[in-house]
């Protein structure tokens, strides 16, 4: 399995109503120092319906200005539909919504 495939497998595990940071995804995919690679992989996501890349945010809960599937407004709308709330400064509350897998 190549790096992008590993990243996609991790992103598929993020449940509705939760988010993960680029660094988290990189770590769970096997290389915690490759958060930029996560961004590259998500930008070329081959199946956005099956790989919910909108659930990946910055470490401080910020949205991606370069969200490949419609921009940060679309990412925000998709997260709101998932039940994710935002702080007054427009970020995801990472304490409340960070995905914490049991592996």
TORDREN-942418 format. One line per field, with one value per residue (C-alpha): residue number from 1; residue in one letter; x, y, z. Coordinates in Angstrom, 2 decimals. Layout:
BEGIN
num	NUM ... .
residuo	a ... .
x	X ... .
y	Y ... .
z	Z ... .
END
This chain:
BEGIN
num	1 2 3 4 5 6 7 8 9 10 11 12 13 14 15 16 17 18 19 20 21 22 23 24 25 26 27 28 29 30 31 32 33 34 35 36 37 38 39 40 41 42 43 44 45 46 47 48 49 50 51 52 53 54 55 56 57 58 59 60 61 62 63 64 65 66 67 68 69 70 71 72 73 74 75 76 77 78 79 80 81 82 83 84 85 86 87 88 89 90 91 92 93 94 95 96 97 98 99 100 101 102 103 .
residuo	x x x x x x x x x x x x x x x x x x x x x x x x x x x x x x x x x x x x x x x x x x x x x x x x x x x x x x x x x x x x x x x x x x x x x x x x x x x x x x x x x x x x x x x x x x x x x x x x x x x x x x x .
x	0.00 1.48 1.55 -1.57 -3.53 -2.52 -3.65 -6.99 -7.54 -7.01 -9.30 -12.04 -11.99 -12.73 -16.34 -19.12 -19.01 -15.25 -12.18 -8.49 -5.51 -3.16 -0.49 -2.76 -3.55 0.15 0.98 -1.77 -0.68 2.81 4.85 4.12 6.47 4.55 1.52 2.16 1.92 -1.51 -2.52 -1.24 -3.07 -6.35 -6.03 -6.10 -8.67 -9.94 -13.25 -14.56 -17.77 -15.88 -12.88 -14.23 -11.25 -13.31 -12.92 -9.20 -8.32 -5.24 -3.88 -5.62 -8.96 -8.56 -10.15 -8.20 -8.15 -7.21 -9.96 -10.01 -13.72 -15.20 -13.11 -13.28 -16.96 -17.88 -15.67 -17.38 -20.85 -19.96 -18.64 -21.75 -23.88 -21.82 -22.71 -19.32 -19.58 -17.22 -15.76 -16.36 -13.11 -14.30 -12.24 -13.26 -13.04 -10.36 -10.85 -14.47 -14.33 -10.87 -11.07 -9.48 -9.26 -8.66 -5.65 .
y	0.00 3.36 6.50 8.10 4.85 4.71 8.31 7.59 4.56 6.70 9.48 6.94 6.04 9.57 9.32 11.77 14.57 14.35 15.89 15.07 17.29 16.80 15.76 13.17 11.63 11.55 9.84 7.24 6.60 5.79 8.99 11.82 14.21 14.11 16.34 18.23 14.96 14.48 17.82 16.78 13.44 15.08 17.65 14.83 12.71 10.23 9.55 12.41 10.51 7.63 9.59 12.50 14.81 17.73 16.18 17.02 20.45 22.26 21.42 24.47 23.68 25.95 25.13 24.71 27.81 25.44 22.89 21.19 20.53 24.02 26.05 26.58 27.62 24.20 22.50 24.48 23.56 19.86 19.92 21.74 19.02 16.48 18.32 19.96 23.41 26.32 28.77 32.49 32.84 30.30 27.32 23.83 23.30 20.60 19.66 18.80 17.39 15.84 12.19 9.97 6.43 3.44 1.94 .
z	0.00 -0.98 1.18 -0.33 0.10 3.77 4.22 2.55 4.79 7.88 6.64 5.93 9.65 10.90 12.09 11.39 13.95 14.46 12.84 12.72 12.07 9.14 11.65 13.25 9.90 9.01 12.31 11.98 8.39 9.62 9.33 11.79 9.98 6.69 7.36 4.10 2.21 3.78 2.26 -1.15 -0.95 0.05 -2.71 -5.27 -3.41 -6.02 -4.23 -2.04 -1.32 0.30 1.62 3.73 3.41 4.73 8.20 8.18 9.60 10.86 14.31 15.78 14.12 11.11 7.78 4.58 2.39 -0.43 0.21 -3.17 -3.36 -3.18 -0.76 2.98 2.89 1.50 4.07 6.84 5.53 5.34 8.91 10.14 8.51 10.47 13.69 14.20 15.78 15.39 17.88 17.53 15.61 13.01 14.12 15.12 18.89 18.80 22.47 21.75 18.20 17.78 16.76 19.36 17.95 20.19 18.42 .
END
